[in-house]
Amino acid sequence: MKIIDESNKENALPDMRTEDELTVSSEEELVPLEDPDTALQESLGKLKTNIWSEQFKGVSTLRAIIVHHYSKNPSLQDAFEQAVPLVSSLANSLRSSLARNSLRLLAEIFERFGNSIDLSKPVSQVLLKACQEKKFIREEAEKALESLVRGRGHVAALSWLLDSSSHKNPGIVAKSASTLASIVQKMSVDIKSSPEMPRLLRAASSFAAAKLPEGRAAGRRILFQLSSMYSTEEFDQLVSAHLTPVAQRHVKQVLSS
């Protein structure tokens, strides 16, 4: 006799919704909520279910909250910290509409919370999705990385991206390099005071010899940007202090070409 576990019956039932029934909204299409606090707690519960259409609704609700209500109630940040690991996982969903919606939420989180929430894991996830073969997923991930550049957490973003600078996947290295190059350009001379400067210099030297053209081009961009912030003597001292002799010669070759 087959025994049915009634406690998990809801999650055991097939989700009959089709992806065509669920539309990934733009920010302009998201509408304000009457009770964002209650909606926030309900949406966190939906993210934890095994029903993908409910997860999709939860992500959409969080997007509406962050777009329309966060600036009026910064205390919502604590709840978003709980949501980040769940949303990062959903960005890897085989349901393309759920993955895309989750990537859009991560983009909105990157832009607004970059200087106040640890986003190292979702940044790694987005870098991975930016290497996907599926064009629509790859484009959403690339937009999320652009949001990271537009956001206010450049100092933290440097660290998160540098953590992926030596990844075994050359695509992730290339995306990390190109995003870092954009952030370095945004930060300009402020980056000189960053404690990540030595690690950035080593990564840029490595990027300039990367397997993929995107990574090599970004490495060159970073090296030229960094060298322009110092006098020739200062930059030579920086290179000598933090790079191996082989890497020093490579940097000189890049800057003289």
Phi, psi and omega in degrees: 000129182278128181260128180258128178279099183296333183294336182245019186298321183298315181286338181281336180291141179291145177273113187274356178292142175260157182296332181295338181281345184246124183250132176280114185278151169281168179300323182294334182273348179285136184248151178297155182252147180291320182228079185297329181295313178294317180299326180296313180294320179295321181292325176297322176295321180293326179297333185271355179282173174258011181261111191294327179292327176289321176300318178300315179297320178298318178296316180298320178296317178298323178295318178296322180294315184290329181282320189253339190237341186298316184299336179269346183213076182300344180294347178294348183303321181302319180291324179291329175298323176292327185283330188307308181295327178292316181292323177301320178294319181291336177296345179261009182296147175285344173282109189298323180293322177292318178298315180296316180297320179293321178295324178293321177296318178299321177300317180291326176291317179304316186289328186258331186246009186303335182257010185222350179232142176288111183247022184299316182291313177296329176297318177298320180294318181292322176301319178296314181292335178290351177256007183294152176286326180292118187300317185291330175286316180300318180294321178297319180294320179295324176295324178295321177294324176296324177294325177297322178290321181287336185292183185261357186260048186297321182297314178293321181298325176305311182296314182298318182287323179295332177298336180259005186290340180245024181298151180289336179277114182297334177292318178295320177300316182295317180293322177298316182296314183292324178290320176299319180300320179292322180291320178300319178295321179294317184286331180055225186292344179299337183290341181299330182269001181286136176294348180273000183305312179300319180292323177296318180297317179294320180295318180298320178298319178291318179303320184297346177244021184293164182290322184264143180304323180300318179292317180296317180297319180293321178299317178297317179302314182296316181298317179293322178295316180294316182296331181287346182272351184233161168289164180302317180295316180297317182291322177299320179294320179296315180297316180296327184283333190238354181241152175290162178304321179296315180294324178299316180295322180295318179297317179298321178296317180297313184287341179265355182271000000 
